[in-house]
Amino acid sequence: MQLNTQYQVLPQINEQNTKRDKTLEISLAEAQLEMGDSSSRSITSNIQNDISTVSQEYMNNNDNIAMMQIADSALAKLADQSQKLNGLSVRNNSADQQALQNEFQRTQASMQNIVNATSFNEKPLLNSSISPANLTLDNQEGIASYMKALSSAQSDVTTSVNNFINHANTLLEQITQTSAAKSQIADTDMAKTVSDFQDSNRALDASVLASAHQTQYLRESIGRLLG
């Protein structure tokens, strides 16, 4: 999956995603082994369908974690630069007002580039409400309102990431339990594959928690401020 953005998830996450996908691929491949009994084949086929459905939901959920982390990185950069805008506004009464105005506009343009470039699978993540275009050097109140909006958006993203991680753990437990039931029926030992899959997921969670704020679900949390 290609991320159309200048903000990339951390290398640790990419590495753990690769391990996770590999173990999941092995698990799904083993599930296709021929069964000696037609009844067992029918039952295990139904179970495998359940595993495949939950596994796809699990992968989609982790994509959402990556998407939210990209949004979080962009919001953090915007928050940092908005502090600079505020500082320039405070100094607006100085003699060199033109220099302050020029620096304000350069910072504003840089922030707008962040808004325009932040996307996931070619879908923009930040909408016009996050744009700094309407901010002016002589309006500290407007800058303060903008900073408050950024803080609220970051808080929503934090909540979302946490919820997605919790949901990932729930889905993983479903995959593990269903795979174990299938293994018993098919007489196929998948214990090590399941164990590897769990380990990869735990490592992925650790990478996410170490690099992103803890995070309401995507649509609920981003509906107001993120497109």
C-alpha positions, 0 to 999 in steps of 0.5 A: 500500500502506497502512502501519498504523503511526506509523512511516513509511519516509523520504520519499526511499524513498516517492519512489524507490518511485514512480519505480521502480513507474512505470518498471516499469509502462512496461516491462510495458506496452511488453511487451504490444505486438503482434508481427508474427510468431506465433512471436515472439509466443509466445516473447515472451509466455513471456519476459514471463511470466518478467519479470512473475513476477520483477518481482512478487518484486522488489516483494514484496522491497522491501515486506519492506525497508519492513516491516523498517525499520518494525520497526527504527524501533520497536526503536530507540525502545524501546532509547532508552526502556529506557535511561531505565528503567535510569537510573530503576532505578539511582536507586531508592534515592533519597528520592523513590521514588514520583516515580521509580515514577511516571516508570517507569510512564509510560515503560513505558506509552509503550513498550507503546504502541510495541509495540502500534502497530507493524504493517505492512498491519495485521499486528503486527510486535512480539510479547509478548517485546518487551513491557516490561510485566513490568519493575519499578523494583527489578529492574535485572537484568530491565531489563538482560535486556530491553535485551539482547533489544532489541539482539539483535532490532535486529541481526537486523533489520540483517542482514535488510535487507542480505539483502533489498537484495542479493536486490533487486539479483539480481532486478533483474539478472534483469529487466534481462537477460530484458527485453533478450532479449525486446527483441531478439526483439520488435524493441522498444527497451526500453534506456531503460526498463530503464536508468531502472528500474535508476537508480530501484532504485539510488536506493531502495537508497541511501535504505534504506542511509542510514536503516536498519541493514544487515540473516538473511531475515525469517522467520529473523531475526524468528522469535524476537523479532518476530511 
